[in-house]
Amino acid sequence: MQYTMKTILIILALCVLAIPGFSQEEKVYTKKELRKIAKEERKAQREAEEAAMRELTEIMLSNHRFVLEADYVGDNKGARIPVNSTINFIAVDSNKAVLQLGTTYGMGYNGVGGITVDGNVTKYELKVIEGKKSKSYNLLIIVMTSLGTYDISFMLNDRGYGDATVRGNTMGQLRYSGNLVPLDISRVYKGTSIY
């Protein structure tokens, strides 16, 4: 039998194309294996999200640009009430700060059922507390406003959740509890400020 070069090349090409079809077998997973794989993927995704949030928290605090959107507001006696985070917040933008307390039940001084105060940040002192697995942040800022001077102490975990205690000219204090959000993507609504 005499083979031409064209025939030999065609036979070789068919063999090369046919070999991967024989060598690749599709693995069939059991339900248990699929659940385990899905669980591992969710865990890896959660860890990646937490790592990104840790980095974002550090960037926000070091750049002095963030908003603490409060889910709860409390007093110095331990009472805590759930609040609307779009109108209850503390915002810091470099050397400026806004403190707002509001409610959806009335107009108030600021138009959102509470009070809004703008001021200048005169002190910004950040302390990082390194733990074995994570770190936390203690931040003290002093804000001078038209209503007086406010000391605001933040205690935050590395994912940006925590409390801010506001102490003013009186003996009382107010505690905001919520998440830090970048200033540029915050969804808060600022009412009319008292000057």
Secondary structure, 3 states (H helix, E strand, C coil): CCCCHHHHHHHHHHHHHHHHHHHCCCCCCCHHHHHHHHHHHHHHHHHHHHHHHHHHHHHHHHHCEEEEEEEEEEECCCCEEECCCCCCEEEEECCEEEEEECCCCCCECCCCCEEEEEEEEEEEEEEEEECCCCEEEEEEEEEEECCEEEEEEEEEECCCEEEEEEECCCCCEEEEEEEEECHHHCCCCCCCCEC
